[in-house]
């Protein structure tokens, strides 16, 4: 009896101790947990922790969520819980610099009006007049604001990146500067002295970027990249001087981020047409590369080769023996969603892109950097010589000669890692001028870097034509107003890349994470198997219906409008038999559906029993076994 009293007393003390620990930890806001998910969904990455731990000023996050309405939509309710958990985790790592408020904007209340003022969008639910709010508004101490109008569950993979980016931009409000260095006439070209044509306008993408960033033009002969440039765009670096290459090298080694566009044959690089030498335009150099820097960065573009992909090619009109014809132009690529990296914010939400006579990229063997493809061809792509398009390319000939490859080719990639300089001997020495005078001193006294201060972050794209108006926008003039609209995701890709690069090194290191909504594979296989059975029986039933209808129509046409009741006994029996078959088949369909639901319900019940009852049962069994072992030990 005493032993039994001690046993129950011990269990009571243990229970009281457990409750006390929970109460104390809850009051002290102490949490300890294990994240056993495959992608560590509930654990912040090191990059996000670094951003939160180094916040420069306080940031307030206001999560507006219509909890009652959201509970009616299962995916929203589950995702709202996930968002709040991530925000709570971020708040705990921000050392008191991040403050979270969860607000339920009730209809016709001041909180709803304030949510609308912040830019939170309400979504009407079907069959109701109330609006569902699920957005995030953030502000800093200077009242600068950032907002996510509606948190979409289909973007869960990038939730951590989006939240970390929002917090970082408010904690570092200084406007970023985009430097653009190009040998193409993206700022508008002067009139052709041979044809006396009009001056061309700036490329549309430049005007678009000026609406998003502060753009600073850098001349192709620059000997230094300004230190205030946060992201450098290098477009078609054709025949750059050694001083300029050295400036780009030092900029990247010093922590600057770059987006580089090179091309084995740039169709937008149109040479001047000299009427005295018509062949000059075909012999002009129209390729570009950054081979010395690429070698140091661990990336290379295949020289003199253009990617071709029949499966993802554009259809064009061309002349074939004095008559118009059409066919696939295998070097003009029309890429779809399956040609973009699914786990990168650079290609997130992009559905299509055009790459025109693009090159192919690959990692250098033994390179110290990480090479991550962002855009790639289909699995059967190949390459053709750039000379095949240099002299009056023939789409028909390229199509006839096309040979499928065996693997996908990379067209754009993100390169990151620690690297050494491409100029181990230091700053290149400038040659004396034509009169033999010594060159001027270096533009600055900044020390020459021999290796990167931190891991570099560079996006390399093997095509420049995707920036041209012809391949990115449609335009229409209404009076003096010019309306432009993107025709694909080319410019979204560029803007995403710049936005991605101009963040901190920690933000650049963040990638898409997994999602909490994991498919129940066993249930899905049951559904698919049942669907196949249902589909086969439905097709069989439909075939019987069609045969019966066809037979009845034949008989009715012969009887010239006779009703079904006036048909012969044989036909009536046939119709009755078909109807019986119909009822029998419908019964089978119901049985299959019932069987499917029973299988799923039974499986769900087993899973619930395992999740709910297994662990307690194991603990009870362990306690009983331990008690039995102690009893036997004392007895012995």
C-alpha positions as CSV (number, residue, x, y, z in Angstrom):
1,X,0.0,0.0,0.0
2,X,2.8,2.3,0.9
3,X,4.6,1.5,-2.4
4,X,1.4,2.2,-4.3
5,X,1.0,5.5,-2.5
6,X,4.6,6.5,-3.3
7,X,4.1,5.5,-7.0
8,X,1.0,7.7,-7.4
9,X,2.7,10.5,-5.3
10,X,5.7,10.4,-7.6
11,X,3.4,10.7,-10.7
12,X,1.6,13.6,-9.1
13,X,4.9,15.4,-8.3
14,X,6.1,14.8,-11.9
15,X,2.8,16.2,-13.3
16,X,3.0,19.2,-11.1
17,X,6.6,19.8,-12.1
18,X,5.7,19.6,-15.8
19,X,2.9,22.1,-15.4
20,X,5.2,24.4,-13.4
21,X,7.9,24.3,-16.1
22,X,5.4,25.1,-18.8
23,X,3.9,28.0,-16.8
24,X,7.3,29.5,-15.9
25,X,8.7,29.1,-19.5
26,X,5.6,30.7,-20.9
27,X,5.8,33.6,-18.5
28,X,9.5,34.1,-19.2
29,X,8.9,33.7,-22.9
30,X,11.5,30.9,-23.0
31,X,11.1,28.4,-25.8
32,X,13.0,25.3,-26.8
33,X,12.1,23.1,-29.6
34,X,13.4,20.7,-32.2
35,X,12.8,21.2,-35.9
36,X,12.5,17.8,-37.5
37,X,11.2,19.0,-40.9
38,X,13.1,18.0,-44.0
39,X,13.9,21.6,-45.1
40,X,14.1,23.1,-41.5
41,X,11.0,25.1,-42.2
42,X,10.7,26.4,-38.7
43,X,14.4,27.4,-38.3
44,X,15.7,30.7,-39.6
45,X,18.7,30.5,-41.9
46,X,22.0,32.0,-40.8
47,X,21.6,34.8,-43.3
48,X,18.3,35.9,-41.8
49,X,19.7,35.7,-38.3
50,X,22.6,37.9,-39.3
51,X,20.2,40.5,-40.8
52,X,18.0,40.5,-37.7
53,X,21.0,40.6,-35.3
54,X,22.5,43.7,-37.1
55,X,19.4,45.9,-37.5
56,X,20.4,49.5,-37.5
57,X,17.1,50.9,-36.2
58,X,13.7,49.7,-34.8
59,X,11.2,48.2,-37.3
60,X,7.6,47.6,-36.5
61,X,5.7,44.8,-38.4
62,X,1.9,44.9,-38.4
63,X,0.3,41.6,-39.6
64,X,-3.3,42.3,-40.6
65,X,-5.3,39.0,-40.7
66,X,-9.0,38.5,-40.7
67,X,-8.9,35.5,-38.4
68,X,-12.6,34.6,-38.5
69,X,-12.9,34.7,-42.3
70,X,-9.5,33.1,-42.7
71,X,-10.6,30.1,-40.7
72,X,-13.1,29.4,-43.4
73,X,-10.4,28.9,-46.0
74,X,-8.1,26.0,-44.9
75,X,-5.0,26.9,-47.0
76,X,-5.2,30.6,-45.7
77,X,-5.7,29.5,-42.1
78,X,-2.7,27.1,-42.2
79,X,-0.5,29.6,-44.0
80,X,-1.4,32.4,-41.6
81,X,-0.2,30.3,-38.7
82,X,3.0,29.6,-40.6
83,X,3.6,33.3,-41.2
84,X,3.0,34.3,-37.6
85,X,5.4,31.6,-36.4
86,X,8.1,32.8,-38.7
87,X,7.5,36.4,-37.6
88,X,7.6,35.4,-34.0
89,X,10.9,33.6,-34.6
90,X,12.3,36.7,-36.4
91,X,11.2,38.9,-33.5
92,X,13.1,36.7,-31.0
93,X,16.4,37.0,-33.0
94,X,16.2,40.8,-33.5
95,X,17.6,41.8,-30.0
96,X,14.6,44.0,-29.3
97,X,14.8,45.9,-32.7
98,X,11.8,44.2,-34.3
99,X,8.3,44.6,-32.9
100,X,5.4,42.5,-34.2
101,X,1.7,43.4,-33.9
102,X,-1.0,40.9,-35.1
103,X,-4.2,42.9,-35.9
104,X,-7.6,41.6,-36.8
105,X,-9.2,44.3,-39.0
106,X,-12.9,43.8,-38.2
107,X,-15.4,45.1,-40.8
108,X,-16.2,48.8,-40.7
109,X,-13.7,49.5,-38.0
110,X,-10.8,51.9,-37.6
111,X,-8.3,49.0,-37.9
112,X,-9.8,48.1,-41.3
113,X,-9.5,51.7,-42.5
114,X,-5.9,51.8,-41.2
115,X,-5.1,48.6,-43.1
116,X,-6.4,50.0,-46.3
117,X,-4.4,53.2,-45.8
118,X,-1.2,51.1,-45.4
119,X,-2.0,49.4,-48.8
120,X,-3.3,46.0,-47.4
121,X,-5.7,44.5,-50.0
122,X,-9.0,42.9,-48.9
123,X,-10.1,39.8,-50.9
124,X,-13.9,39.2,-51.1
125,X,-14.9,35.6,-50.4
126,X,-17.4,34.0,-52.7
127,X,-21.0,34.4,-51.5
128,X,-20.1,37.1,-49.0
129,X,-19.6,40.9,-48.7
130,X,-16.9,40.9,-46.1
131,X,-13.3,41.2,-47.1
132,X,-10.5,38.9,-46.1
133,X,-7.3,40.8,-45.1
134,X,-4.0,39.0,-44.9
135,X,-1.1,41.4,-45.5
136,X,2.0,42.8,-43.8
137,X,2.7,46.5,-43.2
138,X,6.1,47.6,-41.9
139,X,7.6,50.9,-40.8
140,X,10.8,52.3,-39.3
141,X,11.5,55.2,-37.0
142,X,11.5,57.7,-39.8
143,X,8.0,56.6,-40.9
144,X,9.2,54.9,-44.1
145,X,7.0,52.0,-45.1
146,X,7.1,48.7,-46.9
147,X,4.0,46.6,-47.5
148,X,3.1,43.1,-48.7
149,X,-0.6,43.7,-49.8
150,X,-1.5,40.0,-49.5
151,X,0.5,37.1,-48.4
152,X,0.0,34.4,-51.0
153,X,0.3,30.8,-49.9
154,X,1.8,29.8,-53.3
155,X,4.8,31.9,-52.4
156,X,5.6,30.1,-49.2
157,X,8.9,28.9,-50.5
158,X,10.2,32.5,-50.5
159,X,8.5,33.6,-47.3
160,X,11.7,33.9,-45.3
161,X,13.4,35.9,-48.1
162,X,10.5,38.3,-48.6
163,X,10.3,39.0,-44.9
164,X,14.0,39.4,-44.4
165,X,14.2,41.7,-47.4
166,X,11.4,43.8,-46.1
167,X,13.1,44.2,-42.7
168,X,16.5,44.9,-44.2
169,X,15.2,47.6,-46.6
170,X,13.6,49.5,-43.7
171,X,16.6,49.1,-41.4
172,X,18.9,50.3,-44.3
173,X,16.8,53.0,-45.9
174,X,19.6,54.6,-48.0
175,X,18.7,54.5,-51.6
176,X,20.8,52.1,-53.7
177,X,22.6,53.2,-56.9
178,X,22.7,51.1,-60.1
179,X,25.8,51.5,-62.3
180,X,25.4,50.7,-66.0
181,X,28.4,50.1,-68.2
182,X,27.5,49.2,-71.8
183,X,29.0,49.3,-75.3
184,X,25.5,49.1,-76.8
185,X,23.5,52.3,-77.5
186,X,21.1,51.7,-74.6
187,X,21.0,55.5,-73.9
188,X,20.0,56.2,-77.5
189,X,22.3,56.3,-80.6
190,X,23.5,59.3,-82.6
191,X,22.3,59.6,-86.2
192,X,24.0,57.3,-88.7
193,X,26.4,59.5,-90.7
194,X,26.0,57.2,-93.8
195,X,22.2,57.0,-93.9
196,X,21.5,60.4,-92.1
197,X,18.8,58.6,-90.2
198,X,17.2,60.0,-87.0
199,X,18.7,59.6,-83.6
200,X,17.3,56.5,-81.8
201,X,15.6,56.7,-78.4
202,X,16.9,55.1,-75.2
203,X,16.0,51.5,-74.7
204,X,12.8,51.0,-72.8
205,X,14.4,48.9,-70.1
206,X,16.7,51.8,-69.1
207,X,13.7,54.0,-68.6
208,X,12.0,51.3,-66.6
209,X,15.0,50.9,-64.4
210,X,15.2,54.6,-63.7
211,X,11.7,54.3,-62.2
212,X,13.0,51.7,-59.8
213,X,16.6,52.7,-59.0
214,X,19.0,55.6,-59.2
215,X,20.9,54.8,-62.4
216,X,24.5,56.1,-62.9
217,X,26.0,55.7,-66.4
218,X,29.6,54.4,-66.4
219,X,31.6,54.9,-69.6
220,X,33.2,51.8,-71.2
221,X,36.6,53.3,-70.8
222,X,36.2,53.9,-67.1
223,X,39.3,53.2,-64.9
224,X,37.3,53.0,-61.7
225,X,33.9,52.0,-60.5
226,X,32.4,54.5,-58.1
227,X,32.2,53.2,-54.5
228,X,28.6,54.3,-54.1
229,X,27.4,51.8,-56.8
230,X,25.6,48.9,-55.1
231,X,25.0,46.9,-58.2
232,X,26.9,47.1,-61.5
233,X,25.3,46.1,-64.8
234,X,27.9,45.2,-67.5
235,X,26.2,44.9,-70.9
236,X,28.0,43.6,-74.0
237,X,31.6,44.2,-72.7
238,X,33.1,44.2,-76.2
239,X,36.9,44.9,-76.4
240,X,37.1,46.6,-73.0
241,X,40.5,48.1,-72.0
242,X,42.6,46.4,-69.4
243,X,42.1,49.3,-67.0
244,X,38.3,48.9,-67.2
245,X,38.6,45.1,-66.6
246,X,40.8,45.8,-63.6
247,X,38.3,48.3,-62.3
248,X,35.5,45.7,-62.5
249,X,37.7,43.1,-60.9
250,X,38.5,45.3,-57.9
251,X,34.9,46.4,-57.6
252,X,33.7,42.8,-57.3
253,X,36.5,41.8,-55.0
254,X,35.7,44.7,-52.7
255,X,32.2,43.4,-52.1
256,X,30.3,44.9,-55.1
257,X,27.7,42.8,-56.9
258,X,27.5,42.6,-60.6
259,X,25.0,41.5,-63.3
260,X,27.0,40.7,-66.5
261,X,25.4,40.3,-70.0
262,X,27.7,38.8,-72.6
263,X,26.8,37.4,-76.1
264,X,28.5,35.2,-78.7
265,X,26.5,37.1,-81.4
266,X,24.6,40.2,-80.4
267,X,21.9,41.0,-82.9
268,X,21.2,44.3,-81.2
269,X,24.9,45.3,-81.9
270,X,24.1,46.6,-85.4
271,X,27.2,47.9,-87.2
272,X,27.1,51.0,-89.3
273,X,26.1,50.4,-92.9
274,X,28.8,51.9,-95.1
275,X,27.5,52.2,-98.7
276,X,31.1,52.1,-99.9
277,X,31.8,48.7,-98.2
278,X,28.5,46.7,-97.9
279,X,30.3,43.6,-96.6
280,X,31.8,45.5,-93.6
281,X,28.6,45.1,-91.5
282,X,28.8,41.2,-91.9
283,X,32.5,41.1,-90.9
284,X,32.1,43.4,-87.9
285,X,32.8,41.9,-84.4
286,X,29.5,41.4,-82.6
287,X,30.5,39.1,-79.8
288,X,31.5,40.0,-76.2
289,X,33.1,38.2,-73.2
290,X,34.8,38.8,-69.9
291,X,37.1,35.8,-70.2
292,X,39.9,37.1,-67.9
293,X,37.4,37.8,-65.1
294,X,35.2,34.8,-65.8
295,X,38.3,32.6,-65.4
296,X,38.9,34.0,-61.9
297,X,35.2,33.7,-61.0
298,X,35.0,30.1,-62.1
299,X,32.6,30.5,-65.0
300,X,33.1,30.3,-68.8
301,X,31.1,30.9,-72.0
302,X,31.8,28.5,-74.8
303,X,33.5,30.6,-77.5
304,X,31.9,30.9,-81.0
305,X,28.9,28.7,-80.0
306,X,25.2,29.5,-79.9
307,X,22.5,27.6,-78.1
308,X,19.9,25.9,-80.3
309,X,16.8,24.2,-79.0
310,X,14.1,22.9,-81.4
311,X,11.6,22.2,-78.5
312,X,11.8,25.8,-77.2
313,X,12.3,27.8,-80.5
314,X,10.3,30.7,-81.9
315,X,8.4,30.2,-85.2
316,X,9.4,32.8,-87.8
317,X,8.6,33.8,-91.4
318,X,11.4,33.5,-94.0
319,X,11.8,33.4,-97.7
320,X,12.1,30.0,-99.4
321,X,12.7,30.0,-103.1
322,X,11.0,33.3,-103.8
323,X,7.9,32.4,-101.6
324,X,7.2,33.1,-98.0
325,X,7.4,30.2,-95.6
326,X,7.5,29.7,-91.9
327,X,9.3,27.4,-89.5
328,X,11.2,27.1,-86.2
329,X,14.2,29.3,-85.8
330,X,16.2,27.1,-83.5
331,X,18.6,29.8,-82.2
332,X,15.8,32.1,-81.1
333,X,14.6,30.6,-77.9
334,X,11.1,30.9,-76.4
335,X,11.5,29.6,-72.8
336,X,8.7,28.6,-70.5
337,X,8.4,28.0,-66.7
338,X,10.2,24.7,-66.8
339,X,13.4,26.5,-68.1
340,X,13.8,28.5,-64.9
341,X,15.2,27.6,-61.5
342,X,12.3,27.0,-59.2
343,X,14.1,27.7,-55.9
344,X,15.5,31.2,-56.8
345,X,13.9,34.6,-56.2
346,X,15.5,35.8,-59.4
347,X,13.3,33.6,-61.6
348,X,10.3,33.4,-59.2
349,X,6.9,34.0,-60.9
350,X,8.5,34.3,-64.3
351,X,6.5,32.4,-66.9
352,X,8.4,33.1,-70.2
353,X,11.5,34.7,-71.6
354,X,13.1,35.1,-75.1
355,X,16.9,34.4,-75.5
356,X,18.2,35.4,-79.0
357,X,21.3,33.8,-80.4
358,X,22.5,33.2,-76.8
359,X,25.6,31.5,-75.6
360,X,26.1,28.7,-73.1
361,X,27.7,28.9,-69.6
362,X,29.4,26.3,-67.5
363,X,31.5,26.1,-64.4
364,X,35.2,25.9,-64.6
365,X,36.6,22.6,-63.3
366,X,38.0,22.9,-59.8
367,X,36.7,26.5,-59.4
368,X,36.3,27.7,-55.8
369,X,32.9,29.2,-56.6
370,X,29.4,27.8,-56.6
371,X,27.7,27.8,-60.0
372,X,23.9,27.8,-59.8
373,X,21.9,27.7,-63.2
374,X,19.0,30.2,-63.3
375,X,17.9,29.9,-66.9
376,X,18.5,26.8,-69.1
377,X,17.4,25.1,-72.3
378,X,15.4,21.9,-72.7
379,X,17.1,18.6,-72.2
380,X,17.7,18.0,-75.9
381,X,19.4,21.3,-76.8
382,X,22.7,21.6,-78.8
383,X,24.9,24.3,-80.2
384,X,25.7,25.7,-83.6
385,X,28.7,27.9,-84.7
386,X,28.1,31.6,-84.4
387,X,29.4,32.0,-87.9
388,X,26.2,30.2,-89.1
389,X,24.2,33.4,-88.2
390,X,26.8,36.0,-89.0
391,X,26.3,36.0,-92.8
392,X,22.6,36.2,-93.7
393,X,21.4,33.3,-91.5
394,X,19.0,30.8,-93.0
395,X,16.4,29.5,-90.5
396,X,15.4,26.7,-92.9
397,X,18.9,25.4,-93.2
398,X,19.5,25.5,-89.4
399,X,16.3,23.6,-88.9
400,X,17.2,21.0,-91.4
401,X,20.7,20.5,-89.9
402,X,19.5,20.5,-86.3
403,X,20.8,17.7,-84.2
404,X,19.4,17.1,-80.7
405,X,21.7,17.1,-77.8
406,X,21.7,15.0,-74.6
407,X,21.4,17.6,-71.8
408,X,20.2,21.0,-70.9
409,X,22.5,24.0,-71.5
410,X,22.8,26.9,-69.0
411,X,22.0,30.4,-70.3
412,X,22.2,32.4,-67.1
413,X,23.7,31.5,-63.7
414,X,24.5,32.9,-60.2
415,X,28.1,32.6,-59.2
416,X,29.2,33.0,-55.6
417,X,32.2,32.2,-53.5
418,X,35.6,33.5,-52.5
419,X,37.9,34.2,-55.4
420,X,41.3,35.7,-56.2
421,X,42.0,38.6,-58.5
422,X,42.3,38.2,-62.3
423,X,45.3,40.5,-62.1
424,X,47.9,38.8,-59.9
425,X,50.6,41.2,-61.1
426,X,48.6,44.2,-59.9
427,X,47.2,47.2,-61.8
428,X,47.9,46.9,-65.5
429,X,50.5,49.5,-66.7
430,X,49.1,52.0,-69.2
431,X,51.1,52.4,-72.4
432,X,52.5,55.9,-73.2
433,X,50.4,58.0,-75.5
434,X,51.2,58.7,-79.2
435,X,53.7,61.5,-78.2
436,X,55.5,59.3,-75.7
437,X,54.2,61.0,-72.6
438,X,53.8,59.0,-69.4
439,X,50.3,57.9,-68.5
440,X,48.5,59.8,-65.7
441,X,48.5,58.3,-62.1
442,X,45.8,55.9,-61.0
443,X,42.5,57.5,-60.3
444,X,42.6,56.7,-56.6
445,X,45.0,55.5,-54.0
446,X,42.8,52.6,-52.9
447,X,44.8,49.5,-52.1
448,X,44.9,46.8,-54.8
449,X,42.9,43.7,-53.6
450,X,44.4,40.3,-54.3
451,X,41.4,38.3,-53.2
452,X,37.7,38.9,-52.3
453,X,36.9,40.4,-48.9
454,X,33.7,38.3,-48.8
455,X,32.1,35.8,-51.1
456,X,31.4,37.4,-54.4
457,X,27.8,37.5,-55.9
458,X,27.6,37.8,-59.7
459,X,24.8,36.9,-62.1
460,X,26.1,36.1,-65.6
461,X,23.7,36.0,-68.6
462,X,24.9,34.7,-72.0
463,X,22.6,37.0,-74.0
464,X,22.3,40.8,-74.5
465,X,19.5,40.8,-77.0
466,X,16.9,40.0,-74.3
467,X,17.3,43.6,-73.1
468,X,16.4,45.1,-76.6
469,X,12.9,46.6,-77.1
470,X,12.2,44.2,-79.9
471,X,12.3,41.1,-77.6
472,X,10.9,42.6,-74.4
473,X,8.2,45.2,-75.1
474,X,5.3,46.0,-77.3
475,X,4.8,49.7,-77.9
476,X,1.9,51.8,-79.3
477,X,1.8,55.5,-79.9
478,X,-1.5,57.4,-79.1
479,X,-0.9,61.0,-80.1
480,X,2.2,62.1,-78.4
481,X,1.9,59.4,-75.7
482,X,3.9,56.1,-76.1
483,X,2.4,53.1,-74.4
484,X,4.7,50.2,-73.7
485,X,4.0,46.8,-72.1
486,X,6.2,43.8,-71.5
487,X,5.6,40.8,-73.7
488,X,7.5,38.3,-71.5
489,X,9.5,38.1,-68.3
490,X,12.8,39.4,-69.7
491,X,12.7,42.7,-67.8
492,X,11.2,41.1,-64.7
493,X,14.2,38.8,-64.7
494,X,16.6,41.8,-64.9
495,X,14.7,43.7,-62.1
496,X,14.6,40.6,-59.9
497,X,18.3,40.0,-60.4
498,X,19.2,43.6,-59.5
499,X,16.9,43.6,-56.5
500,X,18.4,40.3,-55.4
501,X,22.0,41.5,-55.7
502,X,21.6,44.9,-54.1
503,X,20.7,43.4,-50.7
504,X,23.2,42.5,-48.1
505,X,25.5,39.5,-48.4
506,X,23.2,37.7,-46.0
507,X,20.1,38.5,-48.0
508,X,21.8,37.4,-51.2
509,X,22.6,34.1,-49.6
510,X,18.9,33.3,-48.9
511,X,17.2,30.9,-51.3
512,X,13.8,29.4,-51.6
513,X,12.9,27.1,-48.8
514,X,10.5,24.2,-48.7
515,X,6.8,24.5,-48.0
516,X,4.8,23.3,-45.1
517,X,2.1,21.9,-47.3
518,X,3.4,18.4,-48.0
519,X,1.4,16.1,-50.2
520,X,0.1,12.9,-48.6
521,X,1.7,10.6,-51.2
522,X,-0.2,7.4,-50.2
523,X,-3.6,9.3,-50.3
524,X,-2.6,10.8,-53.7
525,X,-1.7,7.4,-55.1
526,X,-5.1,6.1,-53.9
527,X,-6.9,9.0,-55.6
528,X,-4.9,8.6,-58.8
529,X,-5.6,4.8,-59.0
530,X,-9.3,5.5,-58.4
531,X,-9.4,8.2,-61.0
532,X,-8.0,5.8,-63.5
533,X,-10.6,3.2,-62.7
534,X,-13.4,5.8,-62.7
535,X,-12.2,7.3,-66.0
536,X,-12.1,3.9,-67.7
537,X,-15.6,3.1,-66.5
538,X,-16.9,6.5,-67.4
539,X,-15.5,6.1,-70.9
540,X,-17.2,2.7,-71.2
541,X,-20.5,4.2,-70.0
542,X,-20.3,7.1,-72.4
543,X,-19.6,4.7,-75.3
544,X,-22.8,2.7,-74.4
545,X,-24.7,6.0,-74.3
546,X,-23.4,7.0,-77.7
547,X,-24.3,3.6,-79.2
548,X,-27.8,3.7,-77.8
549,X,-28.4,7.3,-78.9
550,X,-27.1,6.5,-82.4
551,X,-29.3,3.4,-82.6
552,X,-32.4,5.3,-81.5
553,X,-31.8,8.1,-83.9
554,X,-31.5,5.7,-86.8
555,X,-34.9,4.1,-85.8
556,X,-36.6,7.4,-85.3
557,X,-35.4,8.7,-88.7
558,X,-36.8,5.7,-90.4
559,X,-40.2,6.0,-88.6
560,X,-40.2,9.7,-89.5
561,X,-40.8,11.2,-86.0
562,X,-42.2,8.2,-84.2
563,X,-42.0,8.6,-80.4
564,X,-40.1,6.1,-78.2
565,X,-43.4,4.5,-77.1
566,X,-44.3,3.5,-80.7
567,X,-41.0,1.7,-81.3
568,X,-41.0,-2.1,-81.7
569,X,-40.7,-4.4,-78.8
570,X,-37.2,-5.5,-79.8
571,X,-36.0,-1.9,-79.8
572,X,-37.7,-1.1,-76.6
573,X,-36.1,-4.1,-75.0
574,X,-32.7,-3.0,-76.3
575,X,-33.3,0.5,-74.8
576,X,-34.3,-1.1,-71.5
577,X,-31.2,-3.2,-71.5
578,X,-29.0,-0.2,-72.1
579,X,-30.7,1.6,-69.2
580,X,-30.1,-1.3,-66.9
581,X,-26.4,-1.3,-68.0
582,X,-26.4,2.4,-67.2
583,X,-27.7,1.8,-63.7
584,X,-25.3,-1.0,-63.1
585,X,-22.3,1.1,-64.2
586,X,-23.5,4.0,-62.1
587,X,-23.7,1.6,-59.1
588,X,-20.1,0.5,-59.8
589,X,-19.0,4.1,-59.9
590,X,-20.5,4.8,-56.6
591,X,-18.9,1.7,-55.1
592,X,-15.5,2.8,-56.4
593,X,-16.0,6.2,-54.9
594,X,-17.2,4.8,-51.6
595,X,-14.2,2.4,-51.6
596,X,-11.8,5.3,-52.2
597,X,-13.3,7.3,-49.4
598,X,-13.2,4.4,-47.1
599,X,-9.5,3.7,-47.9
600,X,-8.6,7.4,-47.3
601,X,-10.7,7.6,-44.1
602,X,-9.1,4.4,-42.7
603,X,-5.7,5.6,-43.6
604,X,-6.3,8.9,-41.9
605,X,-7.6,7.2,-38.9
606,X,-4.5,5.0,-38.7
607,X,-2.3,8.1,-39.0
608,X,-4.3,9.9,-36.3
609,X,-4.0,6.9,-34.0
610,X,-0.2,6.8,-34.6
611,X,0.2,10.5,-34.0
612,X,-2.1,10.8,-31.0
613,X,-1.9,7.4,-29.3
614,X,1.4,5.9,-30.2
615,X,3.7,8.2,-28.2
616,X,1.5,8.1,-25.0
617,X,1.2,4.3,-25.4
618,X,5.0,4.0,-25.7
619,X,5.5,6.1,-22.6
620,X,2.9,4.0,-20.7
621,X,4.6,0.8,-21.8
622,X,8.0,2.2,-20.8
623,X,6.6,3.2,-17.4
624,X,5.0,-0.3,-16.9
625,X,8.2,-2.0,-18.0
626,X,10.3,0.1,-15.8
627,X,8.0,-0.5,-12.8
628,X,8.0,-4.2,-13.6
629,X,11.8,-4.3,-13.8
630,X,12.2,-2.4,-10.5
631,X,9.7,-4.8,-8.9
632,X,11.6,-7.8,-10.1
633,X,14.9,-6.3,-9.0
634,X,13.7,-5.6,-5.5
635,X,12.2,-9.1,-5.3
636,X,15.4,-10.7,-6.3
